[in-house]
Amino acid sequence: MNGLKGKTAIVTGGSRGIGKATVERLLNEGVNVLFCGRNKEVGKEVHGELKQRYAGMIAFIACDVEDRETPAILVEETRKLFGDPDFLINNAFPFTAKAMDATYDDWIHVFMAGPAAYARMIAEFVKQRKKKEGAIVCVSSISGHIAQPARWTYNAAKGAVKQLIRCAAMDLAPFIRVNCVSPGWVWTDEVAKATPDGTRQSVPNAWNEYHLLQTLQEPAQIASAIAYLLSDDAAVITGHDLFADSGYLAMGPEGLGKTANFAGSE
Protein backbone atom coordinates (compact mmCIF):
# COMPACT_ATOMS: atom_id res chain seq x y z
CA MET A 1 0.00 0.00 0.00
CA ASN A 2 1.16 3.53 -0.72
CA GLY A 3 2.70 5.68 1.99
CA LEU A 4 3.56 3.02 4.58
CA LYS A 5 7.16 2.03 3.91
CA GLY A 6 9.68 3.73 6.17
CA LYS A 7 7.03 5.06 8.56
CA THR A 8 6.67 4.33 12.29
CA ALA A 9 3.66 3.00 14.19
CA ILE A 10 2.52 2.31 17.75
CA VAL A 11 0.22 -0.70 18.20
CA THR A 12 -1.45 -1.25 21.56
CA GLY A 13 -2.35 -4.82 22.48
CA GLY A 14 -0.03 -6.16 19.81
CA SER A 15 0.84 -9.48 21.43
CA ARG A 16 -2.11 -11.49 20.12
CA GLY A 17 -5.17 -11.52 17.93
CA ILE A 18 -5.89 -8.52 15.71
CA GLY A 19 -3.08 -6.54 17.32
CA LYS A 20 -0.42 -9.14 16.55
CA ALA A 21 -1.69 -9.54 12.98
CA THR A 22 -1.51 -5.76 12.57
CA VAL A 23 2.06 -5.66 13.85
CA GLU A 24 3.04 -8.34 11.33
CA ARG A 25 1.21 -6.66 8.44
CA LEU A 26 2.85 -3.31 9.11
CA LEU A 27 6.29 -4.87 9.39
CA ASN A 28 5.70 -6.55 6.04
CA GLU A 29 4.86 -3.13 4.63
CA GLY A 30 8.20 -1.76 5.86
CA VAL A 31 6.86 0.09 8.91
CA ASN A 32 8.85 0.35 12.16
CA VAL A 33 6.59 -0.86 14.99
CA LEU A 34 6.55 -0.48 18.75
CA PHE A 35 3.86 -2.63 20.31
CA CYS A 36 2.72 -3.18 23.87
CA GLY A 37 0.91 -5.82 25.85
CA ARG A 38 0.08 -6.61 29.46
CA ASN A 39 1.60 -10.10 29.46
CA LYS A 40 5.35 -9.61 29.51
CA GLU A 41 6.23 -13.21 28.65
CA VAL A 42 3.83 -13.43 25.70
CA GLY A 43 5.01 -10.07 24.40
CA LYS A 44 8.67 -11.04 24.66
CA GLU A 45 7.96 -14.28 22.81
CA VAL A 46 6.21 -12.45 19.95
CA HIS A 47 8.96 -9.84 19.87
CA GLY A 48 11.65 -12.52 19.70
CA GLU A 49 9.84 -14.33 16.91
CA LEU A 50 9.41 -11.21 14.78
CA LYS A 51 12.83 -9.75 15.56
CA GLN A 52 14.45 -12.64 13.69
CA ARG A 53 12.80 -11.40 10.50
CA TYR A 54 12.63 -7.67 11.19
CA ALA A 55 15.70 -6.81 13.24
CA GLY A 56 15.85 -3.12 14.10
CA MET A 57 12.26 -2.49 13.03
CA ILE A 58 10.40 -3.77 16.08
CA ALA A 59 10.24 -3.08 19.81
CA PHE A 60 8.04 -4.26 22.69
CA ILE A 61 7.01 -2.71 26.01
CA ALA A 62 5.08 -4.57 28.71
CA CYS A 63 2.45 -2.23 30.12
CA ASP A 64 -1.25 -1.68 30.76
CA VAL A 65 -2.91 1.06 28.71
CA GLU A 66 -5.20 1.82 31.65
CA ASP A 67 -2.26 3.05 33.75
CA ARG A 68 -1.89 6.80 34.04
CA GLU A 69 1.69 6.91 32.73
CA THR A 70 1.40 4.45 29.84
CA PRO A 71 0.41 6.74 26.92
CA ALA A 72 3.31 9.13 27.54
CA ILE A 73 5.78 6.26 27.95
CA LEU A 74 4.75 4.55 24.71
CA VAL A 75 5.11 7.70 22.63
CA GLU A 76 8.37 8.70 24.34
CA GLU A 77 9.95 5.28 23.77
CA THR A 78 8.83 5.23 20.15
CA ARG A 79 10.43 8.61 19.53
CA LYS A 80 13.69 7.46 21.14
CA LEU A 81 13.87 4.32 19.01
CA PHE A 82 12.40 5.35 15.68
CA GLY A 83 11.67 9.09 15.76
CA ASP A 84 8.22 10.65 15.71
CA PRO A 85 5.50 8.04 15.12
CA ASP A 86 3.42 8.48 11.99
CA PHE A 87 0.66 6.06 12.95
CA LEU A 88 -1.26 5.04 16.06
CA ILE A 89 -3.32 1.87 16.21
CA ASN A 90 -5.49 1.70 19.34
CA ASN A 91 -6.32 -1.98 19.70
CA ALA A 92 -5.98 -3.00 23.38
CA PHE A 93 -9.46 -3.18 24.89
CA PRO A 94 -10.92 -5.13 27.84
CA PHE A 95 -13.44 -7.83 27.04
CA THR A 96 -15.56 -7.10 30.08
CA ALA A 97 -19.00 -8.43 29.20
CA LYS A 98 -21.51 -7.84 32.01
CA ALA A 99 -25.01 -6.41 32.39
CA MET A 100 -26.90 -5.73 35.62
CA ASP A 101 -24.23 -7.68 37.45
CA ALA A 102 -21.56 -5.13 36.46
CA THR A 103 -19.95 -3.48 39.46
CA TYR A 104 -18.75 0.09 39.77
CA ASP A 105 -15.21 -1.15 39.24
CA ASP A 106 -16.25 -3.06 36.10
CA TRP A 107 -17.62 0.11 34.56
CA ILE A 108 -14.55 2.12 35.49
CA HIS A 109 -12.25 -0.56 34.07
CA VAL A 110 -14.02 -1.09 30.75
CA PHE A 111 -14.13 2.63 29.98
CA MET A 112 -10.73 3.63 31.37
CA ALA A 113 -8.94 0.73 29.65
CA GLY A 114 -11.15 1.07 26.56
CA PRO A 115 -12.32 4.34 24.97
CA ALA A 116 -10.66 6.57 27.58
CA ALA A 117 -7.32 4.83 26.98
CA TYR A 118 -7.85 5.31 23.24
CA ALA A 119 -8.46 9.02 23.82
CA ARG A 120 -5.44 9.42 26.09
CA MET A 121 -3.22 7.67 23.54
CA ILE A 122 -4.49 9.96 20.79
CA ALA A 123 -3.82 13.06 22.90
CA GLU A 124 -0.29 11.96 23.77
CA PHE A 125 0.41 10.97 20.17
CA VAL A 126 -0.51 14.46 19.05
CA LYS A 127 1.21 16.40 21.86
CA GLN A 128 4.64 14.78 21.64
CA ARG A 129 5.07 14.67 17.88
CA LYS A 130 6.69 17.42 15.85
CA LYS A 131 5.30 16.06 12.60
CA LYS A 132 2.06 17.52 11.34
CA GLU A 133 0.69 14.64 9.29
CA GLY A 134 -0.33 11.23 10.53
CA ALA A 135 -3.09 8.65 10.77
CA ILE A 136 -4.88 6.94 13.64
CA VAL A 137 -7.03 3.80 13.60
CA CYS A 138 -9.04 2.58 16.58
CA VAL A 139 -10.45 -0.94 16.75
CA SER A 140 -14.16 -0.95 17.51
CA SER A 141 -16.61 -3.82 16.93
CA ILE A 142 -19.98 -4.81 15.58
CA SER A 143 -20.87 -4.92 19.27
CA GLY A 144 -20.78 -1.14 19.27
CA HIS A 145 -23.69 -1.12 16.80
CA ILE A 146 -26.04 -3.84 18.02
CA ALA A 147 -27.64 -5.22 21.17
CA GLN A 148 -26.29 -8.52 22.52
CA PRO A 149 -27.38 -10.42 25.63
CA ALA A 150 -25.63 -9.56 28.89
CA ARG A 151 -23.11 -7.18 27.33
CA TRP A 152 -23.93 -3.71 28.67
CA THR A 153 -20.33 -2.94 29.55
CA TYR A 154 -18.53 -4.12 26.41
CA ASN A 155 -21.08 -2.87 23.89
CA ALA A 156 -21.43 0.54 25.52
CA ALA A 157 -17.66 0.99 25.59
CA LYS A 158 -17.25 -0.12 21.98
CA GLY A 159 -20.09 2.17 20.94
CA ALA A 160 -18.20 5.10 22.45
CA VAL A 161 -15.29 4.48 20.08
CA LYS A 162 -17.18 5.68 17.01
CA GLN A 163 -18.14 8.95 18.65
CA LEU A 164 -14.57 9.42 19.87
CA ILE A 165 -13.02 9.02 16.42
CA ARG A 166 -15.50 11.43 14.85
CA CYS A 167 -14.75 14.12 17.42
CA ALA A 168 -11.00 13.50 17.18
CA ALA A 169 -11.13 13.56 13.38
CA MET A 170 -12.74 16.99 13.51
CA ASP A 171 -10.24 18.44 15.98
CA LEU A 172 -7.17 16.98 14.27
CA ALA A 173 -8.12 17.79 10.68
CA PRO A 174 -6.70 18.52 8.20
CA PHE A 175 -3.36 16.93 9.04
CA ILE A 176 -4.20 13.79 11.03
CA ARG A 177 -6.85 11.35 9.84
CA VAL A 178 -8.75 9.37 12.49
CA ASN A 179 -10.86 6.31 11.70
CA CYS A 180 -12.02 3.06 13.27
CA VAL A 181 -12.79 -0.46 12.11
CA SER A 182 -15.71 -2.58 13.31
CA PRO A 183 -14.90 -6.27 12.79
CA GLY A 184 -17.44 -9.07 12.89
CA TRP A 185 -16.60 -12.36 14.59
CA VAL A 186 -12.84 -12.92 14.36
CA TRP A 187 -10.92 -16.06 15.29
CA THR A 188 -9.07 -14.90 18.41
CA ASP A 189 -8.31 -16.25 21.87
CA GLU A 190 -11.64 -14.91 23.14
CA VAL A 191 -13.65 -16.67 20.43
CA ALA A 192 -11.67 -19.87 20.99
CA LYS A 193 -13.00 -19.95 24.56
CA ALA A 194 -16.49 -20.56 23.16
CA THR A 195 -15.46 -23.78 21.38
CA PRO A 196 -15.49 -27.27 22.96
CA ASP A 197 -11.72 -27.72 22.90
CA GLY A 198 -10.30 -24.33 21.94
CA THR A 199 -9.82 -25.23 18.28
CA ARG A 200 -11.57 -24.01 15.17
CA GLN A 201 -11.71 -27.57 13.83
CA SER A 202 -14.16 -28.54 16.58
CA VAL A 203 -16.77 -26.12 15.20
CA PRO A 204 -15.75 -25.52 11.57
CA ASN A 205 -19.02 -23.86 10.53
CA ALA A 206 -19.83 -21.96 13.71
CA TRP A 207 -20.62 -18.26 13.23
CA ASN A 208 -20.84 -18.71 9.43
CA GLU A 209 -24.55 -17.90 9.41
CA TYR A 210 -23.84 -14.52 11.03
CA HIS A 211 -21.92 -13.23 8.01
CA LEU A 212 -22.90 -12.71 4.39
CA LEU A 213 -19.54 -14.17 3.36
CA GLN A 214 -20.35 -17.20 5.56
CA THR A 215 -17.02 -17.55 7.28
CA LEU A 216 -15.37 -16.59 10.53
CA GLN A 217 -12.86 -13.81 9.95
CA GLU A 218 -9.10 -14.07 10.45
CA PRO A 219 -7.07 -11.43 12.35
CA ALA A 220 -4.94 -10.85 9.24
CA GLN A 221 -8.02 -9.77 7.31
CA ILE A 222 -8.77 -7.05 9.86
CA ALA A 223 -5.10 -6.06 9.82
CA SER A 224 -5.40 -5.47 6.08
CA ALA A 225 -8.29 -3.06 6.65
CA ILE A 226 -6.26 -1.23 9.29
CA ALA A 227 -3.23 -0.97 6.99
CA TYR A 228 -5.47 0.45 4.28
CA LEU A 229 -6.87 3.17 6.55
CA LEU A 230 -3.33 4.17 7.53
CA SER A 231 -2.09 4.28 3.96
CA ASP A 232 -2.15 7.09 1.42
CA ASP A 233 -4.69 5.01 -0.49
CA ALA A 234 -7.20 6.15 2.15
CA ALA A 235 -6.12 9.79 1.99
CA VAL A 236 -9.70 11.09 1.72
CA ILE A 237 -11.12 8.96 4.53
CA THR A 238 -11.43 10.37 8.06
CA GLY A 239 -14.04 10.25 10.80
CA HIS A 240 -15.19 6.95 9.31
CA ASP A 241 -16.18 3.61 10.82
CA LEU A 242 -15.21 0.86 8.38
CA PHE A 243 -17.42 -2.20 8.73
CA ALA A 244 -14.78 -4.92 8.29
CA ASP A 245 -17.44 -7.47 9.20
CA SER A 246 -18.02 -9.78 6.21
CA GLY A 247 -21.52 -8.33 5.87
CA TYR A 248 -22.65 -8.91 9.46
CA LEU A 249 -24.20 -5.48 9.93
CA ALA A 250 -25.90 -5.57 6.52
CA MET A 251 -28.10 -8.49 7.55
CA GLY A 252 -31.49 -8.25 9.23
CA PRO A 253 -33.35 -10.70 11.47
CA GLU A 254 -33.93 -13.10 8.54
CA GLY A 255 -30.19 -13.72 8.37
CA LEU A 256 -29.17 -15.42 5.14
CA GLY A 257 -32.82 -16.12 4.34
CA LYS A 258 -32.45 -19.90 4.39
CA THR A 259 -35.55 -20.43 6.50
CA ALA A 260 -37.56 -17.37 5.53
CA ASN A 261 -40.72 -17.48 3.39
CA PHE A 262 -41.04 -14.68 0.86
CA ALA A 263 -44.13 -13.33 -0.83
CA GLY A 264 -43.50 -12.38 -4.43
CA SER A 265 -45.28 -11.23 -7.55
CA GLU A 266 -44.66 -11.50 -11.23
C-alpha positions in Angstrom: 0.0 0.0 0.0 1.2 3.5 -0.7 2.7 5.7 2.0 3.6 3.0 4.6 7.2 2.0 3.9 9.7 3.7 6.2 7.0 5.1 8.6 6.7 4.3 12.3 3.7 3.0 14.2 2.5 2.3 17.7 0.2 -0.7 18.2 -1.4 -1.3 21.6 -2.4 -4.8 22.5 0.0 -6.2 19.8 0.8 -9.5 21.4 -2.1 -11.5 20.1 -5.2 -11.5 17.9 -5.9 -8.5 15.7 -3.1 -6.5 17.3 -0.4 -9.1 16.5 -1.7 -9.5 13.0 -1.5 -5.8 12.6 2.1 -5.7 13.8 3.0 -8.3 11.3 1.2 -6.7 8.4 2.8 -3.3 9.1 6.3 -4.9 9.4 5.7 -6.5 6.0 4.9 -3.1 4.6 8.2 -1.8 5.9 6.9 0.1 8.9 8.8 0.3 12.2 6.6 -0.9 15.0 6.6 -0.5 18.8 3.9 -2.6 20.3 2.7 -3.2 23.9 0.9 -5.8 25.9 0.1 -6.6 29.5 1.6 -10.1 29.5 5.4 -9.6 29.5 6.2 -13.2 28.6 3.8 -13.4 25.7 5.0 -10.1 24.4 8.7 -11.0 24.7 8.0 -14.3 22.8 6.2 -12.4 20.0 9.0 -9.8 19.9 11.7 -12.5 19.7 9.8 -14.3 16.9 9.4 -11.2 14.8 12.8 -9.8 15.6 14.4 -12.6 13.7 12.8 -11.4 10.5 12.6 -7.7 11.2 15.7 -6.8 13.2 15.9 -3.1 14.1 12.3 -2.5 13.0 10.4 -3.8 16.1 10.2 -3.1 19.8 8.0 -4.3 22.7 7.0 -2.7 26.0 5.1 -4.6 28.7 2.4 -2.2 30.1 -1.2 -1.7 30.8 -2.9 1.1 28.7 -5.2 1.8 31.7 -2.3 3.0 33.7 -1.9 6.8 34.0 1.7 6.9 32.7 1.4 4.5 29.8 0.4 6.7 26.9 3.3 9.1 27.5 5.8 6.3 27.9 4.7 4.6 24.7 5.1 7.7 22.6 8.4 8.7 24.3 10.0 5.3 23.8 8.8 5.2 20.2 10.4 8.6 19.5 13.7 7.5 21.1 13.9 4.3 19.0 12.4 5.4 15.7 11.7 9.1 15.8 8.2 10.7 15.7 5.5 8.0 15.1 3.4 8.5 12.0 0.7 6.1 13.0 -1.3 5.0 16.1 -3.3 1.9 16.2 -5.5 1.7 19.3 -6.3 -2.0 19.7 -6.0 -3.0 23.4 -9.5 -3.2 24.9 -10.9 -5.1 27.8 -13.4 -7.8 27.0 -15.6 -7.1 30.1 -19.0 -8.4 29.2 -21.5 -7.8 32.0 -25.0 -6.4 32.4 -26.9 -5.7 35.6 -24.2 -7.7 37.4 -21.6 -5.1 36.5 -19.9 -3.5 39.5 -18.8 0.1 39.8 -15.2 -1.2 39.2 -16.3 -3.1 36.1 -17.6 0.1 34.6 -14.5 2.1 35.5 -12.3 -0.6 34.1 -14.0 -1.1 30.8 -14.1 2.6 30.0 -10.7 3.6 31.4 -8.9 0.7 29.7 -11.1 1.1 26.6 -12.3 4.3 25.0 -10.7 6.6 27.6 -7.3 4.8 27.0 -7.8 5.3 23.2 -8.5 9.0 23.8 -5.4 9.4 26.1 -3.2 7.7 23.5 -4.5 10.0 20.8 -3.8 13.1 22.9 -0.3 12.0 23.8 0.4 11.0 20.2 -0.5 14.5 19.0 1.2 16.4 21.9 4.6 14.8 21.6 5.1 14.7 17.9 6.7 17.4 15.9 5.3 16.1 12.6 2.1 17.5 11.3 0.7 14.6 9.3 -0.3 11.2 10.5 -3.1 8.7 10.8 -4.9 6.9 13.6 -7.0 3.8 13.6 -9.0 2.6 16.6 -10.4 -0.9 16.7 -14.2 -0.9 17.5 -16.6 -3.8 16.9 -20.0 -4.8 15.6 -20.9 -4.9 19.3 -20.8 -1.1 19.3 -23.7 -1.1 16.8 -26.0 -3.8 18.0 -27.6 -5.2 21.2 -26.3 -8.5 22.5 -27.4 -10.4 25.6 -25.6 -9.6 28.9 -23.1 -7.2 27.3 -23.9 -3.7 28.7 -20.3 -2.9 29.6 -18.5 -4.1 26.4 -21.1 -2.9 23.9 -21.4 0.5 25.5 -17.7 1.0 25.6 -17.3 -0.1 22.0 -20.1 2.2 20.9 -18.2 5.1 22.4 -15.3 4.5 20.1 -17.2 5.7 17.0 -18.1 9.0 18.7 -14.6 9.4 19.9 -13.0 9.0 16.4 -15.5 11.4 14.8 -14.7 14.1 17.4 -11.0 13.5 17.2 -11.1 13.6 13.4 -12.7 17.0 13.5 -10.2 18.4 16.0 -7.2 17.0 14.3 -8.1 17.8 10.7 -6.7 18.5 8.2 -3.4 16.9 9.0 -4.2 13.8 11.0 -6.8 11.4 9.8 -8.8 9.4 12.5 -10.9 6.3 11.7 -12.0 3.1 13.3 -12.8 -0.5 12.1 -15.7 -2.6 13.3 -14.9 -6.3 12.8 -17.4 -9.1 12.9 -16.6 -12.4 14.6 -12.8 -12.9 14.4 -10.9 -16.1 15.3 -9.1 -14.9 18.4 -8.3 -16.2 21.9 -11.6 -14.9 23.1 -13.7 -16.7 20.4 -11.7 -19.9 21.0 -13.0 -19.9 24.6 -16.5 -20.6 23.2 -15.5 -23.8 21.4 -15.5 -27.3 23.0 -11.7 -27.7 22.9 -10.3 -24.3 21.9 -9.8 -25.2 18.3 -11.6 -24.0 15.2 -11.7 -27.6 13.8 -14.2 -28.5 16.6 -16.8 -26.1 15.2 -15.7 -25.5 11.6 -19.0 -23.9 10.5 -19.8 -22.0 13.7 -20.6 -18.3 13.2 -20.8 -18.7 9.4 -24.6 -17.9 9.4 -23.8 -14.5 11.0 -21.9 -13.2 8.0 -22.9 -12.7 4.4 -19.5 -14.2 3.4 -20.4 -17.2 5.6 -17.0 -17.5 7.3 -15.4 -16.6 10.5 -12.9 -13.8 9.9 -9.1 -14.1 10.4 -7.1 -11.4 12.3 -4.9 -10.9 9.2 -8.0 -9.8 7.3 -8.8 -7.1 9.9 -5.1 -6.1 9.8 -5.4 -5.5 6.1 -8.3 -3.1 6.6 -6.3 -1.2 9.3 -3.2 -1.0 7.0 -5.5 0.4 4.3 -6.9 3.2 6.5 -3.3 4.2 7.5 -2.1 4.3 4.0 -2.1 7.1 1.4 -4.7 5.0 -0.5 -7.2 6.2 2.1 -6.1 9.8 2.0 -9.7 11.1 1.7 -11.1 9.0 4.5 -11.4 10.4 8.1 -14.0 10.2 10.8 -15.2 7.0 9.3 -16.2 3.6 10.8 -15.2 0.9 8.4 -17.4 -2.2 8.7 -14.8 -4.9 8.3 -17.4 -7.5 9.2 -18.0 -9.8 6.2 -21.5 -8.3 5.9 -22.7 -8.9 9.5 -24.2 -5.5 9.9 -25.9 -5.6 6.5 -28.1 -8.5 7.5 -31.5 -8.3 9.2 -33.4 -10.7 11.5 -33.9 -13.1 8.5 -30.2 -13.7 8.4 -29.2 -15.4 5.1 -32.8 -16.1 4.3 -32.4 -19.9 4.4 -35.6 -20.4 6.5 -37.6 -17.4 5.5 -40.7 -17.5 3.4 -41.0 -14.7 0.9 -44.1 -13.3 -0.8 -43.5 -12.4 -4.4 -45.3 -11.2 -7.6 -44.7 -11.5 -11.2 
